[in-house]
Amino acid sequence: MAEPIPSYPFERSRYLGSVARVSPLGVRVNFPFATEVAPSQYAGHRVTRGQVGEFVVIESFGSAIIGRITEIQLPDRDRLSVEPERSDGDEVPNPIGNIRLLGSVDLNSFRSSRGIGEAPRVGDYVYLAHPDFIRHAIISTQGGQRGLVDLGHLSGAPETRLALPPISIFGRHCAVLGSTGGGKSWSMARLVEEVAARKGKVILLDPTGEYHTLKDGVRHVHLGGARDGADDAREFVSFPYFHLSEMDLFAFLQPSPGVQAPKLRDAIQSLKLVHIEPSLLEEGSNILLKEGRPKKAINKAIVTHDRELHTASAFFDIRCLVEQVFAECVQPIGEKNHWGNRHQFSFDSCVTLCMRITTHQKSQHLAPIFAPPDYMTDLTTVIDEFLADDRVGVLRVSMRYLAFEHNTRELVVNAIGRYLLAQARATRFQKIPVVVAIDEAHQFLSKNVGDEHNRIFLDAFGVIAKEGRKYGLTCLLATQRPRDIPEDVLSQIGMFVVHRLINERDQGVVINASGVLDGPTASFLPNLRDGEALIVGADAIMPLPIMMDPPACPPKLEENVEATWLRP
């Protein structure tokens, strides 16, 4: 049995009206006091007599049915009865309104549910819901009450706090949605702080660098960028090329399908092979020469080391890739069991590919991937250190300096997700679950990158959303464009924190994905205040409007953007 109801739901002082019409999803109610000029006060709480957005309870046999007022109007015959300048009669206004049914609370077991055991009847009384009763309806669906995450207070009732168990928020992934300026980043920071305060682990991928304000148990690293000098104390990391998959490299280098793609694949395999078995190298050479050479030893080594060659993050020296591509341009058949001489057509066809390889190697923007400086640490090493360090709860990976060219950000973030998923499948996160938080998630999910011959679908975080939670790896996504997030990813989300959303397509996506939100409730989204959000969860019986608590360290862009527009 759940804890007793904190307040009697059917207090006469909170009476609003009676049911006049009943349908499966809602009821129409008489609101005889809705035209009162000012709300009343009772027991220290504001009592309105009928206001759009208010929660109500309908007195039913053995249960309290919870609903929300979605519309109030005057019948046409009473439209002018509320005009103060008219004095031609004693018309009495008779407002009516619609209430969307949300769930019910059993008055015997004190438990709440989304279902309604017995529909309201015409004539049933309707009361304004006490804030503590609404809070009870939410928490009575939860399990244990230990280690609750304090989110904020019920909108319009600062004294009614709302706290949920971490499993309800992060157990089936969490998404923070909202248009720019609605408080999305603050809510993201608040949730990250709450996880860290409970000795959890969060890997925060920060595209803009605005979460640099986080402190207390936070390790800040910068993916890319350059030191300002020897005294620069910032920690820089790289994500070396050998952590990328073959398809990732193809998306970067864009080899043509006829000649370049097979030669590039062979060259990468050859460089991996000589790293594993250096005895295949001829004296004074850093690449695997094939022209006129016997095939037996090399083919045997390929078969022997097949597993190592196809292992994720298998090392090869990309500085030798151009030479190795040209070395692959040989006749496939020469003397018996030997490669032939140079194949000139293949050699000429690979010139443009080798130019692109050299350009990428020399690019300063791509240095964290193809030529990381000595002061940069491998990000995978930093992640392993973070997971082993009990003193640090948040690893913030700032991608502020990572270039957008050649879809670098999308490919690198997808590769990071693939690495984390591999670690999760290896049961690294069973004892201490890990939350990977992604701001501006629409930039990285549901993307196709590469040309028409080397197109790659970035699905790492989609796979994490589908199967990561059974390994202890969950997602915290923040985006202002829910319509750009794949539907199969959103359908796996168990908790939505929805700030102000204006675009109807975005609202429709959230309605379809949440399974709880509907059209009448979503109509409140464009009018939410800054910091106000609807909490929509798989474990909650209804969408709940709350004012989110601000984070201890609010996000802020490192540059003062406004100052650039000032003139002396």
N, C-alpha and C positions, 0 to 999 in steps of 0.2 A: 504494500500500500504506500502511496506517495504521501508526502508531508501534508498536514491539514491545510485547508484553504485559509490564507491569511486574513481575508475580509469577506464578509457576507455579500454575495453578488447581487442580491435583490433588495437593496436598501430603498425605502420609499423616497428618500430625499434625492435619489439618483434616477427617478422615474422619468422616462422620455415620452412614451406613448404605447400604442398597442398595434398588433399585427392586423393588417387589413386584407392582404393578399399573399398567397404562398406559392412559390414555384420551386423546382428542384434545387436551383442554385442560389436563390435569394428570396427576400420577402419585401413587400411594400408596407410601410408603417405610417400611421398617423402621428404627426409631431405637433401636438396642440400648443406647445410652449416655445417652438422654434423661433418665433418672431420677437421674443423678449429682447430688450435692448442690451442688457448686460448679463453675463453669466453670474450665477450665485456661487457662494462658498459653503462647503460643508466639510467639517473635520479637517480643515486646513487644505482642502483640495478644491480646485476650480471645477465647477459643475456646469457644463454647457447643456443647453436644452435641445440640442440637435445641430451638429456641425459636421460638414463633410470631412472625412478622414478619421473621425472618432471611432473607437472600438466600443461595441455594445454587447450586452448579454441578454438573451431571450429566455425567460423563465419557462422551462418545459418540465415534464414529469421525470424526475430523477436525474436531470442533467441541466447544465447551463450551456446554451448554444451561443457560441461567439461569432460575431459578425463585425463588419465595418461599413459605416455609412459612405455610400458612393455618390449619392445624389439627393438633393432636397429641392422641392419646388412648391409653388403655390398653384392650385388649380386656376384655370383661366378666369373663372367667376370671381376669384378672390385677389386678382392681381393688384387692384388699386386699393385694397383695404389697408395696406401698410403705408400708404402715402400720407405724410403728416399734415399736408395742407388741405386735405379733404375733410369736410365736416358735415357731409350730407347723409348721415346715417350711422348706425351702430354696427357696421359689418364686423364680423369676427373672422380673422384669417384662419384657414385650416390647412397648414402645410402638410405635405406628404413627402415621403422619401423612400429610397431604395437602399437595402442592406444586403451586402454580399456575405453569404454564410461561409465561414472559414473552418470551424471545428466545434468541438464540444468538450466539456469537462464533466465527468461522472461525479455526482455529488456523494456517492457512497464510497468509491475507491479513491476519489480525489485525483484521478489520472485523466489526462487530456488525450485527445486523438483527433485526427483529421476527419474521421467519419462522424456522421450524425445519426445516432441510433433511432431517433424518432423525430420526424419533421415537425416544425412549429405548426401551431394551429391558429386559425383566425381568432383574434381576441386575446392571444397571449401577450403578456406585458413585456416591454422592452426597457432596459435600464442602461445607463451609461456605465461602462466597465471601469472598475477601480484599477488604477495602475498596478497595484500589488497583485490583483487577481490575474491580470494579463501576464505579469512576470511568472506567476505560479503556473499558468497554462503552458508557458514555454519550458520552464525547467522541469516540470513533472514528466516530460517525455524523455529526459536524460537519465543516464545511469548514475554512476558514482559522482560525488560532488567534490572530489579532491583535486587540488591544483587547477581551479577554474581560471579561465582567461577573462579578465575584466574588459569588456568592450566599450561600455558607455552607459548612457541612461535612456530610458524611454522618452521619445519625443514628447515635449509638453509636460513631462513629469520628472524633473531633475532628481527627486528623492528616490526614484525607482531605478535601481542599478540593474544591469544585465550582465551576467557572466556565464560562460558556457565551458564545458569540458574541452580540452585540446583535441580529443578524438572527434568531437562533433565538428570542429572547424577544419582540422587538417587530415582527418582520417581518410576522407575520400576526396582529397584535393580541395583547394579554395581558390576562388576567383574574385578579384576586386575590380569592379567595372565602374565606369563613369566618364562623363565628358570632362574636358580640360577645365580646371578650376573648381571641381566639385569636392575635392578632398581625397582623391584616390591615392596620391602619394603619401599623404599623412596616415591614412588607414594602413597602407602597406608597411610603413615604418613602425606603426603601432603594433601590428601583428608580429613583425620580426623581433621587436623588443620583447614581446610577451613570450615568444618561443625561447629566446636566449635567457630570459629570467628564470625559466623552468628547466635549465640545463639541457635544452634541446640543441640541435645543430641546424644551422641555416646557411646555405650557400646562396648569396644574393648576387645576381647578375645585374649590374647597374649600367644601363646604356649611356646615361647622361652625366653620371658622376654626382648626382644631387644627394645621394645618401652618405656623403663623406662626413656628415655631422654625427653619425652614429658613434657611440663610444661605450665603454664598459664591456669588456669581453668581446671586442670586435677586432678582427685583423683586416686591414685595408691593403689591397694589392691593385696594381694598375697593369692591365693587359695592353702592352704597347706604350708608346711615349718615350721620352728621352730625359736623362738627368739634366738638371740645371747646373750641376757642378759637383765637385767632390763632397760637398756638405749636404747635398740633397738626401734627406733621410727616407724618402718614399721608397716603397718596395715595388719593383717592376717585375712582371712575369711575362713569359712567352708561352705560346702554344705551338711547339715545333711541328713542322710539316709531316714528320713520320707518324704523328698521332692521327693524321687525316686518312680517310679511306681512299682506295684507288679512285672511286667515283668523285670524291671531293677534289682530288688533284686534277682529275679530268675536267671538272667544272671550272677550276682555276685556269688550266692551261689550254683547254678547248682544242684538243687534237682533232684533225679531220678523220672521218671513219675509214677512208681507203687505205692509206699507208701510215699516217702518223700515229693513230691510236694503237695498232699492234706493236709498232716499234717502241712507243713510250711504255707500254705494258711490259714488253720484254726487257727494256732498259732498267726499269725499276726492279724487276725480278733479279736481273743479273747483279745489280748493286747490292741487293739484300743478300744474295748468295755469296758474294765475295766477302761480305762482312762476317757471315757465319763461317765460311771456309776460305780463309785468306790464301791457302796453298794453291788455289786456282789462278791466282794472279801471276802473270809473267814478271820477271825481274824488272824493277824500275817502272812498273805500270800501276796505276790506281784504278784501272777499269778492267773489265773482263773482255779481252780481245778474242774475236771469233774468226777473223779472216784467215782462211787456210788452216784452221786448227781442228784437231780431232774432236768429235762430238761426244764420245763415250764418257769421258770423265765428268764433263759438265752435266750431261743428261742424268748420269748416275747420282751426282750431287743434288740435282733438282728433286729427284725421287726421294732420296734419303732425307732431305730437309724440307719436304713438302709442308709439314705441319708448322715449322718455324717460319717459313716464307709467307704463310697466310695468317700468321698470328697478328692480332691488332697491335699497332705501334711497333712493328718490326722495323729496325733501324736500317737506313741506307744514307749514303753521303750525297746529298743533292748537289753539292758543288761539282760532282763528276757526272751529273746527269746529261749534260750536253754532249760531252765526249762519248758517253755510253750509248746515247741514241744514235750517233753517227757510227759507232762500232757495231750496232745491230744491223746496219745497212749492208748486208753481205748476201751473196747468192746462197740460197738454201741448200744447194747440192753442188759439191765440188768433186774432188777425188773421193774414193770410197770412204764413207763414214766421216767425211770432213766437210766443213763449210767451205764455200767457194770464195771468190774474190769480191771486191766491193761491187754492190749493186747500185749503179750510178743514178738510176731513176729514183730509187728509194732515198738515196743520199740527198738528191736535190729537193725531193718533196718534203724532207724533214727540216729544211733550212728555216722556214717560217716558224715551225714549232720551237726550234732551238732559240730563235730570237725572242719568243715569248718567255721561255724559261729564263733566259738571261735577264730580261726586263724585270721579271718577278724577283729574281735573286738580288738585283741591284736596287729595287724600290725601297725607299725609306719607310713608306707606309706599310709595306708588307714585311718589314724586317722582323717583327715578332713571330712570324711564321717561317720564313725561308732563310733568314740570317740573323738570329737573335744575338744581341751583344752579350758579352760575358757577365754583365751585371744583372741580366735577366735570369730568373729561376723558372724552371719548367713548371707550368701551372699544375700538372698532375702531381708533381712532387709536393707542391704547396697544399693541395687538397688532401693528400695522404697525411701530411704533418698536421693539418687542421683536424682531421678525424681522430687522430691519436692524442690531441691536446685537450684535456678536460677543462683547461682554464679559458678557452676561447669558444664562444657559442655561435659567432657569426663570422663568416668569411665573405667579405665584400669584394667582388671582382669588378672594378671600374673599367668600362670599355669606352670611356670618354675619348681616349686617344686612338682607338682602333678604327681604321679607315672603313669607309663604305664601299670603296672601289672594288670591283670584281666580286661583289657579294661576300666580302670578307667576313663581315660580322655574322651574317646568316650561317655561313658554312662553319665558322669557328664555334658559335653557340650550339649548333646542331651536333658538332663533334664532341663538345663538352657534355652534352646530354647523353650521347652514346657512351662516353666513358663512364659517366655516373651509373647508367643502366647496367653496364658490364660489371661494375663494382657491386651493385645491388644484387645482381644474379649470383654473384660469388658470396652472398650472405654477409657482406661487410656491414650492413645497416640493420641487422636483426635486433641487436641489443640497444642501440641508440638510433632511432629513426632520424632520417635526414629530410629536411624540407629544402627544395631548390626553388628560390624565389626569382621570378623574371619580371622586371618592369618593361613596359612597352612590348608586351608579348606578341602583339600583332606583327611586329617586325620579323619575328623568327619562326612562327608557326604557319603552316599552310602556305609554304613558299616553294615555288619551282625556280631553280636557278640553273645557269648554264645555257649553252646554245641548243639548237634543235637536235644536235647529235650527242650532246653530253648533258642532258637534262637530268637533274637530281631533285627528288622530292624530300624536303626536310621534315622527316617524320620522327626524329628521336624523342621529342617531348610528347608527341602523340602516343608513342609506344609506352612512355613512362606513365602517361595518364591512364592507359588501359591496364597495364600490369604492374606498374611500379609499387603500388601500395602493398601488394602481398609480399614484397621484399623489404618494406620499410622505407621506401623512397616516395615522397609525395611532392606535389607542385603547389606553389602559391603564385598565381598569375595575376598581373595587373595590366589592363588595357583600356583604351578609350574607344576602341573599335571592335566590339564583340562580334560583329558580322564577319570580320576577317579571321576569326578563330575557327578551326574546323569543327563541324557539328559533332563528330565522333569524340572530339576532345571535351567540348563543353558538356556533352551528355554524361561524362564520367565525373564531373564536378559535384561534390556533395554540399558545398557551402558557397553561396554568393553574397558578397557585400556590394550592393548596387547603389552607387551614388547617382547624382543627377544624370539622366540619360534623355537626350532630346530627340535623336534620330529614331524614327519609327522602325526602321529595319533593325537597329540595335535592340530596341525594345522587343521586337518579335523574336529575335534570336534568344534572348533571355527567357521569354515566356515559354518557348518550345523546349529549352534545355533544362529549366529548373523543375518542371513538373508540379510546381506549387503556385507560381505566379500566374495570374490570368489578366485578361484585358482590362477590366475595371480597376484592378489593383495597380497594374502598370501605368494607368493614366495619371497616377500621382508622381511618377518618376521625373517628368520635366520640371516640377515645382519644388523639388527637394532643396533645402538650404545647403550652404557650404558646410561640409562636415556631417550632414545628415545622410543616412543610408537606410535602405531596406535590407534586413537580414533574411535571406531566403535559404533555408537549409533542408536537407533531406530528413533531418531529425526534428525539425520544427513543424508545428501544426499549421502555422500561418506566417506570411511575410510580416516582419515586425519593424516599424520605423524607429530608429534610435539615433541619438546624437553620439557619434564616435568620440571617445576621449582623444585629445591630441597626443602625439608621441612626446616622449621626454626630450628627444632630439629631432625637431622637425627638419625634413629635407629642404635643401636649398642649393641652387646652382652655385658653383664655385665663382663664376664671374658675375659681376653686377651688371646684368643686361640693361637695366633701366638707365644706368649711368652713361651708356654709350649714346643715348639720345639727348643728353643734357648739353646745353651750350652756355658758355660764360656770358 
